[in-house]
Structure formats: C-alpha cells, structure tokens
Amino acid sequence: MDKERYQRGSHTVTDLKYHFVWKTKYSYGVLRDDVALRVRDIIREICAEKGLQVVKGHIRPNHIHILISAPAYYSPAKIAQYLKGKSFYRLQREFPSLQKRYWGRHLWSRGYFCSTVGAVTEEQIQQYIANQSDESGTFKVWDETKSVEDTERKLESDSSENL
C-alpha cells in the first residue's frame, strides 16, 4: 500500500481527488501569455494556503482543467469558491485590462464541473459491498496496485472460507 498517497488526520485516512473545470465568462479567450502564467501561479498559491495539492493542471485560453488532492474537511463547492474567487480578485489587481473587459467583477462563468477521481471503480465498490462479512477484523483497504482479478480471487477465497 502506498502510504504517501493517503492524507492522514487524527482519526481519518483519505485519498480525495477532484477534477475541476471552469471557463471564463462569455468564453472569452483571455487566459493567454502573462495572464495564463500568472493564473497558474495564483492557483498554486491558493492551494498551498488552503492545504490543497495540485496534481495536474492545464490552462486553455477560455477554460481551466485542474486535478486537486484535498483534505476531507473541504467540500468541492468550497474548493471551487476559493479557487475561482481568490484567483480573479488577485488577477484583476495585476491586470487592469481584465477590469475593462469584465467590469462586473466576474472573470469566471457561474458554474463549474467537478468529478471525483478514485483508486477503485464503481463496479469494485459494489462488489465489495455485496460481499461484506459480519465477522470482526475483516476490514480491508483496497489499493490501486491490485488488479480486479486479484480482488475477485480474494473475495472468492474469503467467501469459501466462511462456508
């Protein structure tokens, strides 16, 4: 099990990753050159301030893709609020041209896309839940390095031992 992959709290062990996508208002392609480089740095700064980790990111002229690892106490909505709100506030102070184009103080469109990223598939989770044992001490943590076939064989051998 890769221990560095997990975030540990006093009573928790988590591996929460979110894929966010959001676009500029009216899909204007303003995220170019210096603005794009600066928004990348600002997002990194905000993440460092909030204890978030940027796993991967990509800035296009009119939208941003970012994969973030986050502690359990931040909801995806709160993460989006921090990233979108603070990034525009800092950008508008540094780039007066953005203030002219986005006079209503909104660089980003209202919505965003967010999806969770996991080490196991939905199918594996359903199978795991269906094959639960009532015995104490049977809690197991699955890791992404194991294949589905290894997991299925383990579940089959566990169920045959319980008979």
Number of C-alpha atoms within 10 A of each C-alpha: 11 8 8 8 11 15 15 14 10 5 5 10 13 14 16 18 22 21 18 19 19 19 24 19 17 11 13 14 13 18 20 14 9 10 16 17 12 18 19 17 13 18 19 17 15 18 19 12 9 14 12 18 16 16 12 11 16 12 17 13 16 17 19 19 17 17 20 22 23 22 21 16 7 13 12 20 10 11 19 18 13 15 17 21 15 14 22 19 13 13 17 17 11 13 13 11 12 18 17 11 13 16 10 8 14 18 25 21 14 11 11 15 13 17 12 13 15 12 14 15 12 10 9 15 12 10 14 16 9 9 13 13 14 7 8 6 7 10 9 7 7 15 12 13 11 12 11 14 9 11 16 14 11 12 16 12 11 15 13 9 8 8 5
